[in-house]
Amino acid sequence: MSSENGGNGEADGGARGAPPEQLALIRETVRKADTPRAKPRTWRGAALAGHLPVARVLVDKGVLHLDRYFDYAVPEELDADAQPGVRVRVRFGAGRHRVREGRREGGGLIDGFLVERLAESDYAGPLAALAQVVSPEPVLSAELLGLARAVADRYAGSLADVLQLAVPPRSARAERRPSPDPAPPPPAPEPGSWARYEQGPGFLRELSAGGAPRAVWNALPGPLWSEELARAVAATLASGRGALVVLPDGRTVARVDAALTELLGKGRHAVLTADAGPEKRYAQWLAVRRGSVRAVIGTRAAMFAPVQDLGLVALWDDGDDSHSEQHAPQPHAREVLLLRAAQDKCGFLLGGWSCTVEAAQLVETGWAGPLVAGRDRVRAVAPLVRTVGDGDLARDEAARAARLPSLAWQAVREGLRQGPVLVQVPRRGYVPRMTCANCRTPARCRHCSGPMEAPGADALRCGWCGREEDGWHCPECGGFRLRAQVVGARRTAEELGRAFPAVPVRTSGREHVLDTVPEAPALVVSTPGAEPVAEGGYAAALLLDGWAMLSRPDLRAGEDALRRWIAAAALVRPQAEGGTVVVVAEPTLRPVQALVRWDPVGHAVRELGERAELGFPPVSRMAAVSGPAEAVAGFLRAAELPGEAEVLGPVPLPVTPTGRPRRPGGPPPGDHWERALIRVPPGRGAALTAALKSAQAARMARGGDEPVWVRIDPPDIG
């Protein structure tokens, strides 16, 4: 409040305490100033830049019908800073009727990127002027812009959405700090443990010589994979080029970070993860863009890191769900790195203990070569795998009285004499699902028919509506006793703790994930993907409730179950040192047999053959269109799909229960949606995405009320 309105000017200080005459004088002085001293509202009457007075700008509007560049005039005062790649602010949304003195005015301020400077515009009407250059730091290079455009076209998305994933938010303090001088290239590393693979030393030599080898790497079990990745990065740096490694989570990033630091020393690589905080992460990103650092490791967002003179892109465990971006247009890190390898003509390394169908396809088509060890080497480092099927459980008195069969109890007892024992449980919590103990009918809520859960030792409640139940009985047989359909990690830990009271029990899951455990005897109960690394390896491992992962209604159920089993079994000591893995699953199933033989590549090749016969990805390209029934039907009618396109469905989607998180592409809680799958043969994927993108852009331009989600190559197609 100013003094003329009765405010306390002395308390406010500064301009608030000035008399009205002085305030009027200040306002008049600002109006007459030649150069604006604050963020300009308009550049009316300002002279334009004499050279290249037109700026082509990508505005930060992630809608498909505005997925194009817009031209703006460059004021003379912004000429020096308005260079390609910088962040700018422009006024957007003013119509043709808002023109004064030949300049378009009005509209709201919006962020954007200056793409290029031009001598003249293709647009015949009046241009608005750039409102502000946010920072003279060029953050969008031509290479990054080309990659973002390729990703947007690949996933039927907008360029602005991709750049939101590729360019981190600005930190002015980080921009003001200079980046360190680049270090000279290190010497070429020795093969080290790469000698265990038939083509390993040759792969490193080709990287060191400046080549661009492409390989699918089936890593041997054990902890040496991080050191091998570090040696591949060092070989690329030795050739004077840059390297990029994308990893699934912060724990794997920490292991590769430690291996690189031990091999090359500090300051040779940058780590890009969300855990670092926005300022530190942006400072690391700037060091990469400025060329101070040539090697980058990080999680999913690092796939767009602007590494200069890229010589190698590497991805570890491409089957992990965390490699699939949840924000539009939901690109997968594997596909982005494949685009980078083709765009930059650099080396490519896709590694993991297991093998996905997409990785097998890269080898089958000849695009990449296999990087594997001989069978004798595999048998020497892999643990012994034993199975317990339904027939064994039926004959086992211990399995009927308790949860674990006799073979599992024996493996635990023997393993605890040598070190820690890992127990993998496919569910977290106590008892996520309950069934009748007599007839195995699933227990349902009397009010909403939701599944009954046991979050604690004595509580029983509905998983949908949350109502507690204290008098349940089976509607089929009238029984009152319940049993666990799938027992969670906490319940398993409780049972094992009672069976082995003198042994410590540790749990690792979503609430608390352990990174490592000591070599001392202990029981480690973990959900898939949260297994900690044991110093010296686990003495034994139990893989429980294998049927729960294999029976999921998903095309990738078998592949994903094998990947999770192998990830846990790879932490166990070799068979020669007593390492044993017991998997509770039917031994005749293909994923179980692949685990026993330790042959994930063979399993992936057979899966690829079946996918080819059925016409499913990755042999074909597929898109999912989901939304309310009428909206999906209207979208499909309007889309000009390729002639080879085949529409499967639509079919109803499961209703998202209230209070549950919404899955990507799934309906909001309580809504009834349908989903249609559209597939095309190989070579027609670009035509499919272009047609879907055009239909979605036209629909958004018309202002469709009901949402329609388009996902390209969805990882969960059922």
DAJOUR-V961382 format. One record per pair of residues at least 4 apart in sequence whose C-alpha atoms are under 8 Angstrom apart, sorted by sequence separation. I is the first residue (numbers start at 1). J is the second residue. If there is no record, write none. Layout:
((I;J) (I;J))
//
This chain:
((1;5) (2;6) (3;7) (8;12) (9;13) (12;16) (13;17) (14;18) (18;22) (19;23) (20;24) (21;25) (22;26) (23;27) (24;28) (25;29) (26;30) (27;31) (28;32) (29;33) (36;40) (49;53) (62;66) (63;67) (74;78) (75;79) (78;82) (79;83) (82;86) (94;98) (99;103) (100;104) (140;144) (141;145) (142;146) (143;147) (144;148) (145;149) (146;150) (147;151) (148;152) (149;153) (150;154) (151;155) (152;156) (153;157) (157;161) (158;162) (159;163) (160;164) (161;165) (162;166) (163;167) (164;168) (171;175) (172;176) (173;177) (191;195) (196;200) (197;201) (199;203) (200;204) (201;205) (202;206) (203;207) (204;208) (205;209) (206;210) (207;211) (224;228) (225;229) (226;230) (227;231) (228;232) (229;233) (230;234) (231;235) (232;236) (233;237) (234;238) (235;239) (236;240) (237;241) (248;252) (249;253) (250;254) (251;255) (252;256) (253;257) (254;258) (255;259) (256;260) (257;261) (258;262) (259;263) (260;264) (261;265) (264;268) (272;276) (274;278) (276;280) (277;281) (278;282) (279;283) (280;284) (281;285) (282;286) (283;287) (284;288) (285;289) (286;290) (287;291) (288;292) (298;302) (299;303) (301;305) (319;323) (325;329) (326;330) (331;335) (332;336) (333;337) (334;338) (335;339) (336;340) (337;341) (338;342) (339;343) (340;344) (341;345) (342;346) (355;359) (356;360) (357;361) (358;362) (359;363) (360;364) (361;365) (362;366) (363;367) (373;377) (374;378) (375;379) (376;380) (377;381) (378;382) (379;383) (388;392) (389;393) (390;394) (391;395) (392;396) (393;397) (396;400) (397;401) (398;402) (399;403) (404;408) (405;409) (406;410) (407;411) (408;412) (409;413) (410;414) (411;415) (412;416) (413;417) (414;418) (415;419) (416;420) (428;432) (436;440) (445;449) (454;458) (455;459) (456;460) (462;466) (474;478) (487;491) (488;492) (489;493) (490;494) (491;495) (492;496) (493;497) (494;498) (495;499) (496;500) (497;501) (508;512) (509;513) (526;530) (527;531) (533;537) (534;538) (545;549) (546;550) (547;551) (548;552) (553;557) (556;560) (557;561) (558;562) (559;563) (560;564) (561;565) (562;566) (563;567) (564;568) (565;569) (566;570) (567;571) (568;572) (573;577) (574;578) (575;579) (588;592) (589;593) (590;594) (591;595) (592;596) (593;597) (594;598) (595;599) (599;603) (600;604) (601;605) (602;606) (603;607) (604;608) (605;609) (606;610) (607;611) (608;612) (609;613) (610;614) (611;615) (612;616) (615;619) (616;620) (617;621) (627;631) (628;632) (629;633) (630;634) (631;635) (632;636) (633;637) (634;638) (635;639) (641;645) (656;660) (662;666) (663;667) (667;671) (680;684) (681;685) (684;688) (685;689) (686;690) (687;691) (688;692) (689;693) (690;694) (691;695) (692;696) (693;697) (694;698) (695;699) (696;700) (697;701) (698;702) (699;703) (700;704) (1;6) (2;7) (3;8) (12;17) (18;23) (48;53) (61;66) (62;67) (74;79) (99;104) (100;105) (140;145) (152;157) (153;158) (157;162) (195;200) (206;211) (207;212) (220;225) (236;241) (237;242) (247;252) (248;253) (260;265) (261;266) (276;281) (287;292) (288;293) (297;302) (318;323) (325;330) (331;336) (340;345) (341;346) (355;360) (362;367) (363;368) (373;378) (388;393) (394;399) (398;403) (399;404) (404;409) (415;420) (416;421) (427;432) (435;440) (436;441) (444;449) (445;450) (454;459) (455;460) (461;466) (462;467) (473;478) (474;479) (487;492) (507;512) (508;513) (509;514) (526;531) (552;557) (573;578) (574;579) (575;580) (587;592) (588;593) (594;599) (595;600) (611;616) (615;620) (616;621) (617;622) (627;632) (656;661) (662;667) (667;672) (680;685) (699;704) (1;7) (2;8) (3;9) (11;17) (30;36) (61;67) (82;88) (98;104) (99;105) (151;157) (152;158) (194;200) (195;201) (206;212) (207;213) (219;225) (236;242) (237;243) (247;253) (287;293) (288;294) (296;302) (324;330) (325;331) (340;346) (341;347) (362;368) (363;369) (393;399) (394;400) (398;404) (399;405) (415;421) (435;441) (436;442) (444;450) (445;451) (454;460) (455;461) (461;467) (462;468) (473;479) (474;480) (497;503) (507;513) (508;514) (551;557) (573;579) (586;592) (587;593) (594;600) (611;617) (616;622) (626;632) (656;662) (662;668) (667;673) (1;8) (2;9) (9;16) (10;17) (30;37) (98;105) (152;159) (194;201) (206;213) (236;243) (261;268) (274;281) (288;295) (324;331) (325;332) (341;348) (362;369) (363;370) (393;400) (398;405) (399;406) (435;442) (436;443) (444;451) (445;452) (453;460) (454;461) (461;468) (462;469) (473;480) (497;504) (507;514) (550;557) (572;579) (573;580) (585;592) (611;618) (612;619) (625;632) (662;669) (666;673) (9;17) (15;23) (74;82) (96;104) (98;106) (273;281) (288;296) (324;332) (325;333) (398;406) (434;442) (435;443) (443;451) (444;452) (452;460) (453;461) (460;468) (461;469) (472;480) (473;481) (497;505) (549;557) (550;558) (572;580) (594;602) (611;619) (612;620) (680;688) (8;17) (9;18) (95;104) (191;200) (260;269) (272;281) (296;305) (323;332) (324;333) (350;359) (396;405) (412;421) (434;443) (442;451) (443;452) (452;461) (453;462) (459;468) (460;469) (496;505) (549;558) (572;581) (594;603) (660;669) (58;68) (59;69) (94;104) (149;159) (152;162) (191;201) (203;213) (233;243) (271;281) (323;333) (338;348) (396;406) (433;443) (452;462) (453;463) (460;470) (608;618) (656;666) (659;669) (58;69) (59;70) (94;105) (148;159) (151;162) (233;244) (296;307) (323;334) (337;348) (451;462) (452;463) (550;561) (608;619) (656;667) (658;669) (57;69) (58;70) (94;106) (272;284) (295;307) (393;405) (450;462) (451;463) (493;505) (549;561) (569;581) (591;603) (655;667) (656;668) (657;669) (658;670) (3;16) (56;69) (57;70) (93;106) (94;107) (149;162) (191;204) (271;284) (272;285) (294;307) (450;463) (451;464) (493;506) (590;603) (653;666) (656;669) (657;670) (2;16) (3;17) (56;70) (57;71) (91;105) (92;106) (93;107) (148;162) (257;271) (270;284) (294;308) (450;464) (493;507) (653;667) (655;669) (656;670) (1;16) (2;17) (3;18) (4;19) (56;71) (57;72) (91;106) (92;107) (93;108) (148;163) (270;285) (318;333) (450;465) (517;532) (519;534) (546;561) (655;670) (656;671) (3;19) (4;20) (55;71) (56;72) (91;107) (92;108) (289;305) (291;307) (318;334) (445;461) (448;464) (506;522) (508;524) (514;530) (515;531) (516;532) (517;533) (518;534) (519;535) (655;671) (3;20) (54;71) (55;72) (91;108) (92;109) (288;305) (289;306) (291;308) (388;405) (434;451) (445;462) (448;465) (490;507) (504;521) (505;522) (506;523) (507;524) (508;525) (509;526) (513;530) (514;531) (515;532) (516;533) (517;534) (518;535) (519;536) (655;672) (54;72) (55;73) (90;108) (91;109) (92;110) (148;166) (253;271) (270;288) (288;306) (289;307) (315;333) (433;451) (434;452) (444;462) (489;507) (503;521) (504;522) (505;523) (506;524) (507;525) (508;526) (509;527) (513;531) (514;532) (515;533) (516;534) (517;535) (519;537) (654;672) (655;673) (692;710) (54;73) (55;74) (90;109) (91;110) (288;307) (289;308) (315;334) (388;407) (433;452) (434;453) (503;522) (504;523) (505;524) (506;525) (507;526) (508;527) (513;532) (516;535) (519;538) (653;672) (654;673) (53;73) (54;74) (89;109) (90;110) (188;208) (285;305) (288;308) (432;452) (433;453) (434;454) (489;509) (503;523) (505;525) (510;530) (652;672) (653;673) (53;74) (89;110) (90;111) (285;306) (432;453) (433;454) (509;530) (652;673) (653;674) (53;75) (89;111) (90;112) (104;126) (109;131) (300;322) (315;337) (431;453) (432;454) (508;530) (543;565) (652;674) (653;675) (88;111) (89;112) (103;126) (104;127) (105;128) (250;273) (270;293) (300;323) (314;337) (431;454) (432;455) (508;531) (651;674) (652;675) (689;712) (87;111) (88;112) (102;126) (103;127) (104;128) (269;293) (272;296) (299;323) (300;324) (313;337) (430;454) (431;455) (445;469) (508;532) (650;674) (651;675) (48;73) (49;74) (87;112) (88;113) (103;128) (104;129) (115;140) (207;232) (250;275) (268;293) (269;294) (270;295) (271;296) (272;297) (273;298) (300;325) (430;455) (431;456) (650;675) (651;676) (48;74) (49;75) (50;76) (87;113) (88;114) (103;129) (210;236) (230;256) (267;293) (268;294) (269;295) (270;296) (271;297) (272;298) (273;299) (429;455) (430;456) (649;675) (650;676) (48;75) (49;76) (86;113) (87;114) (99;126) (113;140) (140;167) (204;231) (208;235) (229;256) (268;295) (269;296) (270;297) (271;298) (272;299) (313;340) (430;457) (496;523) (541;568) (649;676) (650;677) (47;75) (48;76) (49;77) (85;113) (86;114) (139;167) (204;232) (207;235) (208;236) (269;297) (273;301) (313;341) (541;569) (648;676) (649;677) (46;75) (47;76) (49;78) (84;113) (85;114) (207;236) (208;237) (210;239) (226;255) (227;256) (230;259) (231;260) (272;301) (273;302) (312;341) (562;591) (566;595) (647;676) (648;677) (46;76) (49;79) (84;114) (85;115) (96;126) (205;235) (208;238) (209;239) (226;256) (230;260) (234;264) (272;302) (303;333) (561;591) (562;592) (565;595) (647;677) (648;678) (59;90) (83;114) (84;115) (85;116) (193;224) (204;235) (208;239) (210;241) (443;474) (541;572) (647;678) (43;75) (82;114) (84;116) (207;239) (227;259) (231;263) (304;336) (318;350) (493;525) (540;572) (558;590) (559;591) (562;594) (646;678) (647;679) (83;116) (84;117) (226;259) (227;260) (230;263) (300;333) (303;336) (311;344) (313;346) (317;350) (318;351) (441;474) (492;525) (538;571) (539;572) (540;573) (558;591) (562;595) (645;678) (646;679) (83;117) (194;228) (303;337) (310;344) (311;345) (312;346) (313;347) (314;348) (315;349) (316;350) (317;351) (318;352) (537;571) (538;572) (539;573) (645;679) (646;680) (193;228) (311;346) (312;347) (313;348) (314;349) (315;350) (316;351) (317;352) (441;476) (529;564) (537;572) (538;573) (645;680) (192;228) (310;346) (311;347) (312;348) (313;349) (314;350) (315;351) (316;352) (317;353) (319;355) (489;525) (528;564) (537;573) (644;680) (645;681) (91;128) (312;349) (314;351) (317;354) (319;356) (439;476) (489;526) (531;568) (534;571) (536;573) (546;583) (547;584) (644;681) (91;129) (137;175) (318;356) (436;474) (439;477) (489;527) (529;567) (533;571) (543;581) (546;584) (547;585) (562;600) (642;680) (90;129) (91;130) (438;477) (539;578) (540;579) (541;580) (542;581) (543;582) (544;583) (545;584) (546;585) (547;586) (626;665) (90;130) (91;131) (191;231) (257;297) (528;568) (539;579) (540;580) (541;581) (542;582) (543;583) (544;584) (545;585) (626;666) (627;667) (89;130) (90;131) (190;231) (256;297) (438;479) (538;579) (539;580) (540;581) (541;582) (542;583) (543;584) (544;585) (35;77) (88;130) (89;131) (90;132) (189;231) (437;479) (542;584) (632;674) (642;684) (88;131) (89;132) (436;479) (438;481) (442;485) (632;675) (645;688) (88;132) (89;133) (253;297) (436;480) (437;481) (559;603) (628;672) (629;673) (632;676) (665;709) (88;133) (89;134) (189;234) (253;298) (436;481) (437;482) (559;604) (628;673) (629;674) (642;687) (665;710) (87;133) (88;134) (188;234) (189;235) (253;299) (436;482) (437;483) (627;673) (628;674) (641;687) (642;688) (665;711) (86;133) (87;134) (88;135) (188;235) (435;482) (436;483) (626;673) (627;674) (641;688) (86;134) (87;135) (186;234) (187;235) (250;298) (434;482) (435;483) (626;674) (627;675) (86;135) (87;136) (250;299) (434;483) (435;484) (626;675) (642;691) (60;110) (71;121) (86;136) (87;137) (188;238) (247;297) (249;299) (434;484) (435;485) (625;675) (626;676) (641;691) (59;110) (60;111) (82;133) (86;137) (87;138) (186;237) (187;238) (188;239) (243;294) (244;295) (245;296) (246;297) (247;298) (248;299) (433;484) (434;485) (624;675) (625;676) (640;691) (641;692) (59;111) (60;112) (71;123) (81;133) (85;137) (86;138) (87;139) (185;237) (186;238) (242;294) (243;295) (244;296) (245;297) (246;298) (247;299) (248;300) (432;484) (433;485) (434;486) (624;676) (625;677) (639;691) (640;692) (59;112) (60;113) (83;136) (85;138) (86;139) (185;238) (241;294) (242;295) (243;296) (244;297) (245;298) (246;299) (247;300) (431;484) (432;485) (433;486) (624;677) (625;678) (639;692) (58;112) (59;113) (73;127) (75;129) (78;132) (81;135) (82;136) (84;138) (85;139) (86;140) (185;239) (246;300) (431;485) (432;486) (433;487) (623;677) (624;678) (57;112) (58;113) (72;127) (73;128) (74;129) (75;130) (78;133) (81;136) (83;138) (85;140) (185;240) (431;486) (432;487) (622;677) (623;678) (639;694) (640;695) (44;100) (45;101) (57;113) (58;114) (71;127) (72;128) (73;129) (74;130) (84;140) (85;141) (246;302) (431;487) (432;488) (622;678) (623;679) (639;695) (44;101) (57;114) (58;115) (72;129) (73;130) (84;141) (85;142) (237;294) (246;303) (430;487) (431;488) (622;679) (638;695) (56;114) (57;115) (72;130) (237;295) (245;303) (430;488) (621;679) (622;680) (44;103) (55;114) (56;115) (57;116) (244;303) (427;486) (429;488) (430;489) (486;545) (620;679) (621;680) (55;115) (56;116) (427;487) (428;488) (429;489) (430;490) (431;491) (620;680) (621;681) (635;695) (55;116) (56;117) (244;305) (427;488) (428;489) (429;490) (430;491) (620;681) (621;682) (635;696) (55;117) (56;118) (233;295) (425;487) (426;488) (427;489) (428;490) (429;491) (430;492) (486;548) (619;681) (620;682) (42;105) (54;117) (55;118) (244;307) (425;488) (426;489) (616;679) (619;682) (621;684) (622;685) (42;106) (53;117) (54;118) (243;307) (425;489) (621;685) (635;699) (52;117) (53;118) (54;119) (242;307) (52;118) (53;119) (54;120) (242;308) (244;310) (615;681) (52;119) (53;120) (54;121) (241;308) (242;309) (243;310) (425;492) (51;119) (52;120) (241;309) (242;310) (243;311) (244;312) (245;313) (246;314) (247;315) (248;316) (241;310) (242;311) (243;312) (244;313) (245;314) (246;315) (247;316) (248;317) (241;311) (242;312) (243;313) (244;314) (245;315) (246;316) (247;317) (248;318) (243;314) (245;316) (248;320) (249;322) (635;708) (248;322) (236;311) (248;323) (631;706) (236;312) (247;323) (631;707) (632;708) (631;708) (186;264) (628;706) (233;312) (627;706) (628;707) (627;707) (628;708) (428;509) (627;708) (428;510) (626;708) (627;709) (625;708) (626;709) (625;709) (626;710) (183;268) (624;709) (625;710) (43;129) (624;710) (625;711) (42;129) (246;333) (623;710) (624;711) (43;131) (623;711) (624;712) (42;131) (623;712) (624;713) (41;131) (622;712) (623;713) (624;714) (40;131) (67;158) (622;713) (623;714) (39;131) (40;132) (67;159) (621;713) (622;714) (39;132) (64;157) (67;160) (624;717) (64;158) (63;158) (62;158) (617;713) (62;159) (62;160) (420;518) (61;160) (62;161) (212;311) (420;519) (428;527) (60;160) (61;161) (211;311) (212;312) (419;519) (420;520) (421;521) (423;523) (425;525) (427;527) (59;160) (60;161) (210;311) (419;520) (420;521) (421;522) (422;523) (423;524) (424;525) (425;526) (426;527) (58;160) (419;521) (420;522) (421;523) (422;524) (423;525) (424;526) (425;527) (426;528) (418;521) (419;522) (420;523) (421;524) (422;525) (423;526) (424;527) (425;528) (207;311) (417;521) (420;524) (422;526) (424;528) (174;279) (416;521) (173;279) (174;280) (416;522) (171;278) (179;286) (180;287) (416;523) (424;531) (171;279) (174;282) (175;283) (179;287) (169;278) (174;283) (182;291) (183;292) (422;531) (168;278) (182;292) (183;293) (171;282) (175;286) (179;290) (181;292) (182;293) (170;282) (180;292) (169;282) (179;292) (168;282) (420;534) (422;538) (421;538) (424;541) (420;538) (421;539) (422;540) (423;541) (424;542) (425;543) (426;544) (419;538) (420;539) (421;540) (422;541) (423;542) (424;543) (425;544) (426;545) (419;539) (420;540) (421;541) (422;542) (423;543) (424;544) (425;545) (426;546) (418;539) (421;542) (423;544) (426;548) (416;539) (426;549) (415;539) (415;540) (412;540) (411;540) (412;541) (217;349) (219;351) (221;353) (212;345) (213;346) (214;347) (215;348) (216;349) (217;350) (218;351) (219;352) (220;353) (212;346) (213;347) (214;348) (215;349) (216;350) (217;351) (218;352) (219;353) (408;542) (166;301) (211;346) (212;347) (213;348) (214;349) (215;350) (216;351) (217;352) (218;353) (219;354) (165;301) (211;347) (212;348) (218;354) (166;303) (167;304) (218;355) (166;304) (165;304) (166;305) (207;347) (216;359) (216;360) (424;568) (216;362) (216;363) (139;289) (216;368) (218;370) (214;367) (215;368) (216;369) (217;370) (218;371) (219;372) (220;373) (214;368) (215;369) (216;370) (217;371) (218;372) (213;368) (214;369) (215;370) (216;371) (217;372) (218;373) (215;371) (220;378) (222;381) (144;304) (221;381) (556;716) (220;381) (221;382) (555;716) (144;306) (220;382) (554;716) (555;717) (554;717) (555;718) (415;579) (554;718) (553;718) (162;328) (161;328) (162;329) (161;329) (411;580) (157;328) (158;329) (200;371) (411;582) (157;329) (199;371) (156;329) (198;371) (199;372) (155;329) (197;371) (198;372) (408;582) (155;330) (197;372) (198;373) (407;582) (155;331) (197;373) (198;374) (152;329) (196;373) (197;374) (151;331) (196;377) (151;336) (383;569) (383;570) (151;339) (382;570) (150;339) (383;572) (382;572) (383;573) (384;574) (382;573) (383;574) (384;575) (147;339) (381;573) (382;574) (383;575) (147;340) (381;574) (382;575) (383;576) (464;657) (465;658) (380;574) (381;575) (386;580) (388;582) (464;658) (380;575) (381;576) (383;578) (384;579) (385;580) (386;581) (387;582) (388;583) (389;584) (390;585) (464;659) (147;343) (380;576) (383;579) (384;580) (385;581) (386;582) (387;583) (388;584) (389;585) (390;586) (383;580) (384;581) (385;582) (386;583) (387;584) (388;585) (389;586) (383;581) (385;583) (387;585) (388;586) (389;587) (387;586) (388;587) (387;587) (357;559) (356;559) (354;562) (355;563) (354;563) (353;563) (385;595) (386;596) (385;596) (354;566) (384;596) (353;566) (354;567) (353;567) (382;598) (353;570) (378;598) (319;560) (360;601) (319;563) (360;604) (361;605) (355;600) (360;605) (354;600) (355;601) (354;601) (357;604) (361;608) (356;604) (357;605) (360;608) (355;604) (357;607) (357;608) (361;618) (361;619) (358;618) (357;618) (251;515) (222;537) (326;664) (221;569) (222;570) (223;571) (221;570) (222;571) (220;570) (221;571) (222;572) (222;573) (330;711) (329;711) (218;601) (154;686) (153;686) (156;689) (155;689) (156;690) (154;689) (153;689) (156;692) (157;693) (153;690) (156;693) (156;710) (155;711) (156;712) (155;712) (64;693) (64;696) (65;697) (64;697) (65;698) (63;697) (65;700) (64;700) (65;701) (63;700))
//
